[in-house]
Amino acid sequence: MGWRYTQSKIKKSKQVKLALIVLGIILGLLVLSWAIRFVNQMFSPWNGSSETKHYVWNGKFNLNLLVRSKGISLFSYNPKQGKIVIINIPDETFLEVPGGFGSWQLRSIYDLGESEKAVGGNKLLLSALTSFLGMPIDGFLDFSMYETKSTGEIVDILRANPFSGINLLYQLKTDLTPWELIRLKTAIAGVRFDKIKEMDLAELNVLEKKNLPDGQEVYYGDSVKLDSIMADLADPILVSEHISIAIFNATAVPGLAQKWARLVTNLGGNVIITANATEQLKKTQIIGERSPTYERLGQIFASADKIKPLSGDLASRAQINLILGEDYSN
């Protein structure tokens, strides 16, 4: 009987150990699943927004954002110099809207995009302003529910203390991830008041003022004058690298290389060549030396991360070659 008792006790001990191991595995899987979900949520758009970007801000390059609040503004944070530039754009400004929509007042573009479900209001606004200002815009912050607050006032609230602005962020619509928002909130809090510059395009003599037949006063952009104020938004990393860039148009759309050369130049890039390619491409490519400039252009133009020799007709003296495909023909 003693032998049987001992064997039974050993068997039960093994069963308990096995049960504990199985329980440990289950708990480990649950913890791992929770951790994976947490990480995914940190790098997914805030509040489950359906809008997505193809890269996450790394805190190294300038961050340019479309802001909707009392009005519509471009917000630019420069991490290297620790400064913020806010450019307020009048609602009555006419912009050329990509996608064949024609020219629309800024105040109407969001609703236009919302009426086209495959487009989206903020996405259409972002595309239109990118072309209008000649500056890449990395995402949007939609504070439109706080229609009495300007972008400058929202920045002041977010700068006030580590816990300020939580109520603002709660209802925020954005394509930024929680991780990007945390980085941005921390960065904004550290910017000195004298490093914040706010400009209104209507007061800078960079827009052409006209009156419609009904007497309404509206504005039209002048790209040369607009580019003159974009120097404040140039990324110091690209400026200091001064890497030579060639831009080739590999589509049937005329003037595409010049259009995007304006954006790259305003960004701080050193564009030395614009030309047409002899063959057309569906997807934009970037070929050349790996560098921060190469990385930033890859973010903007969503190119394949490949380095290969240029074909004979595209051979150039530039260190980086941006070959524009049909995905950038609008």
Backbone torsions as a table, in degrees:
resi	resn	phi	psi	omega
1	MET	NA	-38.0	178.5
2	GLY	-62.2	-38.3	-178.7
3	TRP	-66.6	-45.1	179.3
4	ARG	-62.6	-38.8	179.7
5	TYR	-63.5	-44.0	179.7
6	THR	-62.5	-44.7	179.6
7	GLN	-63.2	-40.1	178.7
8	SER	-63.8	-40.5	179.9
9	LYS	-65.3	-41.2	178.7
10	ILE	-64.6	-42.0	-179.8
11	LYS	-62.6	-44.0	179.4
12	LYS	-64.6	-37.5	179.1
13	SER	-63.0	-41.3	178.6
14	LYS	-65.7	-38.9	179.6
15	GLN	-65.1	-40.5	178.4
16	VAL	-64.0	-43.4	179.2
17	LYS	-62.5	-42.9	179.0
18	LEU	-63.5	-42.2	179.0
19	ALA	-62.6	-40.9	178.8
20	LEU	-65.3	-38.8	178.6
21	ILE	-64.1	-46.1	179.2
22	VAL	-61.6	-43.7	178.8
23	LEU	-61.6	-42.2	178.6
24	GLY	-61.6	-41.4	178.4
25	ILE	-63.3	-44.3	180.0
26	ILE	-61.8	-45.8	179.2
27	LEU	-63.5	-40.0	178.3
28	GLY	-61.9	-41.8	178.4
29	LEU	-65.7	-39.0	177.9
30	LEU	-63.9	-43.6	178.9
31	VAL	-63.9	-43.4	178.6
32	LEU	-62.1	-42.8	178.9
33	SER	-62.8	-42.1	178.1
34	TRP	-63.2	-42.9	-179.4
35	ALA	-63.6	-41.2	179.2
36	ILE	-64.5	-43.2	178.5
37	ARG	-63.2	-40.2	-179.9
38	PHE	-62.9	-46.1	179.6
39	VAL	-63.1	-43.5	179.1
40	ASN	-60.9	-40.7	179.2
41	GLN	-66.6	-36.8	179.5
42	MET	-65.4	-27.0	-178.1
43	PHE	-113.4	22.8	173.2
44	SER	-115.2	156.7	-177.8
45	PRO	-54.7	142.9	-179.2
46	TRP	-60.0	142.2	177.8
47	ASN	59.1	26.2	176.5
48	GLY	66.2	26.3	179.2
49	SER	-58.2	143.6	178.6
50	SER	-79.3	-13.2	178.4
51	GLU	-74.6	134.4	179.7
52	THR	-133.0	149.2	173.3
53	LYS	-107.6	161.4	-178.9
54	HIS	-95.3	6.4	175.7
55	TYR	-153.2	160.1	179.6
56	VAL	-111.1	132.2	179.1
57	TRP	-59.0	127.6	-176.3
58	ASN	-95.4	3.1	179.2
59	GLY	79.6	3.0	-177.0
60	LYS	-97.6	-47.2	-178.3
61	PHE	-88.2	165.6	171.6
62	ASN	-57.1	148.0	176.0
63	LEU	-117.4	116.0	179.6
64	ASN	-108.3	126.7	-175.4
65	LEU	-131.1	139.9	168.4
66	LEU	-77.8	130.1	178.6
67	VAL	-121.6	126.1	172.6
68	ARG	-108.1	120.8	176.0
69	SER	-147.4	-118.6	175.6
70	LYS	-63.0	-35.5	175.5
71	GLY	-138.3	-160.3	179.5
72	ILE	-118.8	130.6	-174.9
73	SER	-138.3	160.1	167.4
74	LEU	-104.2	123.6	177.7
75	PHE	-106.9	128.9	179.4
76	SER	-128.7	124.1	176.3
77	TYR	-109.8	126.2	179.9
78	ASN	-106.4	101.9	-175.2
79	PRO	-69.8	-30.3	-177.6
80	LYS	-69.7	-38.1	-178.9
81	GLN	-101.6	-3.4	177.6
82	GLY	60.6	46.3	-177.8
83	LYS	-133.9	161.1	179.1
84	ILE	-126.6	135.8	173.2
85	VAL	-122.7	130.0	177.6
86	ILE	-118.3	125.0	178.2
87	ILE	-115.5	112.6	178.9
88	ASN	-88.6	133.2	-175.8
89	ILE	-115.5	125.8	-178.2
90	PRO	-60.3	140.8	178.1
91	ASP	-59.8	-26.1	-174.6
92	GLU	-86.0	7.9	-179.3
93	THR	-77.2	131.6	175.8
94	PHE	-86.5	130.6	178.6
95	LEU	-125.1	146.6	171.9
96	GLU	-80.5	122.1	-175.7
97	VAL	-96.3	123.9	179.3
98	PRO	-60.6	159.2	177.5
99	GLY	92.4	12.5	177.9
100	GLY	80.4	17.3	-179.0
101	PHE	-80.8	-17.3	-179.0
102	GLY	87.4	-158.1	-176.0
103	SER	-98.0	129.2	-178.2
104	TRP	-135.7	152.5	171.3
105	GLN	-69.2	145.6	-177.7
106	LEU	-54.1	-39.0	-176.9
107	ARG	-62.5	-21.1	-173.5
108	SER	-101.1	-11.0	-171.7
109	ILE	-68.9	-37.2	-179.9
110	TYR	-60.9	-49.4	-179.9
111	ASP	-62.9	-35.1	176.6
112	LEU	-60.7	-45.7	179.1
113	GLY	-65.6	-37.3	179.3
114	GLU	-68.0	-29.3	178.5
115	SER	-73.0	-20.0	175.6
116	GLU	-104.3	93.3	-170.6
117	LYS	-57.8	-29.3	-179.8
118	ALA	-75.4	-10.3	-177.0
119	VAL	-102.9	-67.0	-177.8
120	GLY	98.3	140.5	-175.6
121	GLY	-63.5	-51.2	-178.0
122	ASN	-66.2	-36.5	-180.0
123	LYS	-65.6	-42.2	179.5
124	LEU	-68.2	-40.8	176.1
125	LEU	-59.5	-44.5	-178.7
126	LEU	-61.6	-44.9	-179.5
127	SER	-64.3	-43.2	-178.6
128	ALA	-64.8	-42.0	-179.5
129	LEU	-71.6	-32.4	176.4
130	THR	-59.0	-46.2	179.2
131	SER	-70.1	-40.1	-177.3
132	PHE	-64.7	-46.6	-176.4
133	LEU	-87.3	-17.8	-176.7
134	GLY	65.8	40.8	-178.7
135	MET	-143.9	131.4	178.7
136	PRO	-65.2	137.0	177.6
137	ILE	-115.1	123.4	-168.5
138	ASP	-87.9	-9.7	-178.1
139	GLY	171.3	-173.5	-178.8
140	PHE	-137.0	152.1	172.2
141	LEU	-123.7	111.6	-176.6
142	ASP	-101.3	97.8	177.0
143	PHE	-103.2	28.1	-172.6
144	SER	-62.1	-19.3	177.0
145	MET	-70.1	-16.6	176.9
146	TYR	-105.0	66.0	-170.3
147	GLU	-72.0	-5.8	178.3
148	THR	-95.8	-6.6	-177.0
149	LYS	-106.3	133.7	176.2
150	SER	-81.7	168.9	177.9
151	THR	-61.6	-40.0	178.8
152	GLY	-61.5	-40.7	179.3
153	GLU	-66.9	-38.7	178.2
154	ILE	-64.9	-40.9	177.4
155	VAL	-61.9	-40.9	178.3
156	ASP	-61.4	-41.0	178.6
157	ILE	-63.8	-44.3	-178.3
158	LEU	-68.7	-24.1	179.3
159	ARG	-83.9	-18.0	-168.0
160	ALA	-56.2	-53.1	178.9
161	ASN	-160.7	169.4	-174.3
162	PRO	-56.8	-26.2	-175.5
163	PHE	-105.6	1.4	-179.0
164	SER	-73.0	154.0	175.2
165	GLY	78.9	5.5	-179.9
166	ILE	-60.9	-39.5	179.3
167	ASN	-67.4	-30.6	176.2
168	LEU	-66.5	-44.6	-176.7
169	LEU	-69.8	-26.0	-175.6
170	TYR	-59.9	-40.8	-177.8
171	GLN	-101.6	7.8	-177.8
172	LEU	-64.6	138.5	169.5
173	LYS	-106.8	128.7	-176.5
174	THR	-160.9	159.1	172.1
175	ASP	-99.2	4.8	174.0
176	LEU	-77.5	153.2	177.8
177	THR	-87.7	161.8	174.8
178	PRO	-54.1	-37.8	179.3
179	TRP	-63.0	-43.4	178.4
180	GLU	-65.6	-39.2	179.9
181	LEU	-65.3	-39.8	177.3
182	ILE	-62.4	-45.8	179.5
183	ARG	-62.0	-43.2	-177.7
184	LEU	-67.8	-44.0	178.9
185	LYS	-59.8	-44.1	178.6
186	THR	-63.9	-41.8	-178.6
187	ALA	-66.0	-45.0	-179.3
188	ILE	-60.7	-39.7	-179.1
189	ALA	-62.3	-25.2	-177.3
190	GLY	-92.7	0.2	-178.5
191	VAL	-84.5	127.3	178.3
192	ARG	-68.4	152.0	-176.8
193	PHE	-60.5	-33.4	-178.4
194	ASP	-79.5	0.1	177.0
195	LYS	-103.7	12.9	178.6
196	ILE	-111.0	124.0	-178.7
197	LYS	-121.7	125.4	179.7
198	GLU	-118.8	130.4	-177.7
199	MET	-128.1	147.7	175.6
200	ASP	-117.0	118.9	-176.3
201	LEU	-59.2	-30.0	-179.0
202	ALA	-67.6	-18.9	-176.8
203	GLU	-105.5	1.1	-173.3
204	LEU	-104.4	2.7	-179.9
205	ASN	60.0	37.0	177.3
206	VAL	-113.8	-1.5	177.8
207	LEU	-117.3	145.3	177.0
208	GLU	-90.8	124.1	-177.1
209	LYS	-93.3	132.5	177.4
210	LYS	-137.5	163.4	176.0
211	ASN	-114.5	130.9	176.1
212	LEU	-76.1	165.3	-179.9
213	PRO	-53.9	-29.6	180.0
214	ASP	-85.2	4.3	178.1
215	GLY	92.7	-6.6	-179.3
216	GLN	-66.9	134.5	179.2
217	GLU	-87.1	126.0	-179.1
218	VAL	-130.9	169.9	-177.5
219	TYR	-127.1	147.2	173.4
220	TYR	-125.9	145.6	-176.2
221	GLY	-83.0	149.8	171.8
222	ASP	-118.7	108.9	-172.2
223	SER	-60.5	-34.9	-179.8
224	VAL	-65.7	-45.4	179.9
225	LYS	-69.3	-38.4	177.7
226	LEU	-61.9	-41.8	-179.5
227	ASP	-63.0	-26.4	-178.9
228	SER	-66.4	-25.2	179.2
229	ILE	-98.7	-7.1	179.9
230	MET	-73.6	-11.0	178.4
231	ALA	-59.1	-28.9	178.6
232	ASP	-67.4	-17.5	-176.5
233	LEU	-106.1	0.3	179.7
234	ALA	-60.6	139.9	-178.9
235	ASP	-81.8	119.4	-175.9
236	PRO	-61.9	-24.0	178.5
237	ILE	-66.7	-46.7	179.6
238	LEU	-68.4	-38.0	179.4
239	VAL	-62.1	-45.2	-177.4
240	SER	-70.4	-33.2	178.3
241	GLU	-68.9	-39.3	176.8
242	HIS	52.9	38.7	179.3
243	ILE	-76.2	134.3	-178.3
244	SER	-72.2	139.1	-175.2
245	ILE	-129.8	133.5	172.6
246	ALA	-112.7	138.8	-179.9
247	ILE	-121.3	122.3	-179.1
248	PHE	-113.6	138.4	177.1
249	ASN	-93.6	107.3	-179.6
250	ALA	-104.4	37.4	177.9
251	THR	-132.0	177.5	177.5
252	ALA	-91.3	2.1	-178.2
253	VAL	-85.3	119.0	-178.6
254	PRO	-70.7	147.1	174.2
255	GLY	77.8	8.3	-175.2
256	LEU	-68.6	-38.9	-179.5
257	ALA	-63.2	-40.4	179.9
258	GLN	-68.0	-38.8	179.9
259	LYS	-59.1	-49.7	-176.1
260	TRP	-81.3	-19.2	173.1
261	ALA	-64.8	-34.9	176.2
262	ARG	-59.0	-46.7	-179.1
263	LEU	-63.8	-47.0	-178.2
264	VAL	-63.6	-38.0	178.8
265	THR	-66.6	-45.8	178.0
266	ASN	-61.4	-31.9	178.3
267	LEU	-67.5	-21.8	-178.5
268	GLY	117.0	3.0	-179.6
269	GLY	-77.0	153.2	-177.9
270	ASN	-101.0	84.4	-178.5
271	VAL	-83.1	120.8	-178.3
272	ILE	-112.3	-15.3	-177.2
273	ILE	-140.9	134.2	165.5
274	THR	-129.9	131.0	-176.1
275	ALA	-158.0	171.3	176.0
276	ASN	-97.1	143.9	174.0
277	ALA	-89.4	155.6	-179.9
278	THR	-83.3	-20.3	179.2
279	GLU	-118.3	145.0	179.9
280	GLN	-90.0	148.2	178.8
281	LEU	-124.0	147.0	174.4
282	LYS	-82.0	-39.2	-176.8
283	LYS	-114.3	138.5	177.9
284	THR	-66.6	142.4	178.9
285	GLN	-128.2	150.0	172.6
286	ILE	-124.8	125.2	-176.1
287	ILE	-126.6	131.8	178.0
288	GLY	151.5	-158.8	-174.6
289	GLU	-75.6	137.7	173.9
290	ARG	-71.2	131.6	-177.3
291	SER	-170.1	169.3	174.0
292	PRO	-57.5	-36.3	177.4
293	THR	-62.9	-43.9	177.0
294	TYR	-59.8	-43.3	-179.7
295	GLU	-63.3	-44.3	-177.8
296	ARG	-66.7	-42.3	177.6
297	LEU	-64.3	-35.2	176.6
298	GLY	-63.8	-36.7	176.7
299	GLN	-64.5	-46.4	-174.7
300	ILE	-67.8	-44.4	-172.9
301	PHE	-100.9	5.5	174.1
302	ALA	48.2	48.0	-177.2
303	SER	-86.0	162.8	172.3
304	ALA	-68.9	139.4	-177.2
305	ASP	-83.0	75.8	-177.7
306	LYS	-130.0	144.4	172.7
307	ILE	-121.8	121.7	-179.2
308	LYS	-150.1	162.0	-179.9
309	PRO	-65.1	146.8	175.3
310	LEU	-76.1	145.3	174.1
311	SER	-69.8	162.2	-172.9
312	GLY	-53.8	-41.3	-176.0
313	ASP	-73.1	-15.1	-179.9
314	LEU	-107.7	1.3	-178.6
315	ALA	-56.2	132.5	-177.8
316	SER	-144.6	171.3	179.8
317	ARG	-87.1	-1.5	-175.8
318	ALA	-79.3	152.8	177.9
319	GLN	-80.2	-28.7	176.9
320	ILE	-128.1	135.7	-179.1
321	ASN	-121.6	118.6	178.6
322	LEU	-101.3	115.8	-177.5
323	ILE	-109.4	107.8	-172.2
324	LEU	-80.0	123.8	177.3
325	GLY	-100.0	-173.9	-176.6
326	GLU	-65.7	-18.6	177.6
327	ASP	-69.7	-11.8	176.8
328	TYR	-121.7	32.2	-177.2
329	SER	-89.7	-7.6	178.7
330	ASN	-80.1	NA	NA
